[in-house]
Amino acid sequence: MQLTPEFKTAISKLPDSEKDKLLFRLLKKDSDLCQRLQFELVEQGDTLLERREQLVASINTQAGYDPYSPGYLMMDMRALNAEITRHVKYTKDKEGEIQLTLLLLRRFLEEHDAFIVAYLYRAQTLQEYLVKRTQFVLQKLAKVHEDLYIEYEEDVNYILQLLHGHVAPKQASKAKLPKHWHE
């Protein structure tokens, strides 16, 4: 429903207590908005680094587990990626999105590249997912200032090297991923 100017004016004229009641009723139905307002109004952005560190800990913990299959490994990565997405949605942390996604890719590739290669015949969907996540990071990196590239260069090139080397060479070539980033 589109809010007409008359409707907005009528709401503005409501007593503050009535507006508060309506606002709280609406917030109960939108947990994402509640989380965002909690971060902005209550925490005032002070917990950004703590929230990032919690995600780093989650990624490191999950990457340390032995995977049951390539499918389960991808499910773990997707669940962590959803946490990163929620973090960005609540905090608007664009730099954190890049850092956390790179950490996710790097940690899982460091820990499980041999596993993925051992199950290449069953890991095609996982390989495609890894390539798509890498493409996503490269798109995000294209939007940041070039002075920040040095922070990400090592991780990005490590990931690209593994993908092109033995983890997903067909998918990386098909997606036209560069073999080296920002030289």
SULNOR-V708425 format. One record per backbone hydrogen bond with DSSP energy under -1.0 kcal/mol. NH is the residue of the N-H (numbers start at 0). CO is the residue of the C=O. If there is no record, write none. Layout:
nh=NH co=CO
nh=NH co=CO
This chain:
nh=7 co=3
nh=8 co=4
nh=9 co=5
nh=10 co=6
nh=11 co=7
nh=12 co=8
nh=13 co=10
nh=18 co=14
nh=19 co=15
nh=20 co=16
nh=21 co=17
nh=22 co=18
nh=23 co=19
nh=24 co=20
nh=25 co=21
nh=26 co=22
nh=27 co=23
nh=29 co=26
nh=33 co=29
nh=34 co=30
nh=35 co=31
nh=36 co=32
nh=37 co=33
nh=38 co=34
nh=39 co=35
nh=40 co=36
nh=42 co=37
nh=44 co=38
nh=45 co=42
nh=47 co=44
nh=50 co=46
nh=51 co=47
nh=52 co=48
nh=53 co=49
nh=54 co=50
nh=55 co=51
nh=56 co=52
nh=57 co=53
nh=58 co=54
nh=59 co=55
nh=60 co=56
nh=61 co=57
nh=62 co=58
nh=63 co=59
nh=64 co=61
nh=72 co=68
nh=73 co=69
nh=74 co=70
nh=75 co=71
nh=76 co=72
nh=77 co=73
nh=78 co=74
nh=79 co=75
nh=80 co=76
nh=81 co=77
nh=82 co=78
nh=83 co=79
nh=84 co=80
nh=85 co=81
nh=86 co=82
nh=87 co=83
nh=88 co=84
nh=89 co=85
nh=90 co=86
nh=91 co=87
nh=93 co=91
nh=96 co=92
nh=97 co=93
nh=98 co=94
nh=99 co=95
nh=100 co=96
nh=101 co=97
nh=102 co=98
nh=103 co=99
nh=104 co=100
nh=105 co=101
nh=106 co=102
nh=107 co=103
nh=108 co=104
nh=109 co=105
nh=110 co=106
nh=111 co=107
nh=112 co=108
nh=115 co=111
nh=116 co=112
nh=117 co=113
nh=118 co=114
nh=119 co=116
nh=121 co=118
nh=126 co=122
nh=127 co=123
nh=128 co=124
nh=129 co=125
nh=130 co=126
nh=131 co=127
nh=132 co=128
nh=133 co=129
nh=134 co=130
nh=135 co=131
nh=136 co=132
nh=137 co=133
nh=138 co=134
nh=139 co=135
nh=140 co=136
nh=141 co=137
nh=142 co=139
nh=143 co=140
nh=147 co=144
nh=148 co=145
nh=150 co=147
nh=152 co=148
nh=155 co=151
nh=156 co=152
nh=157 co=153
nh=158 co=154
nh=159 co=155
nh=160 co=156
nh=161 co=157
nh=162 co=158
nh=163 co=159
nh=164 co=160
nh=165 co=161
nh=166 co=161
nh=167 co=162
nh=171 co=167
nh=172 co=168
nh=173 co=169
nh=174 co=170
nh=175 co=172
nh=176 co=171
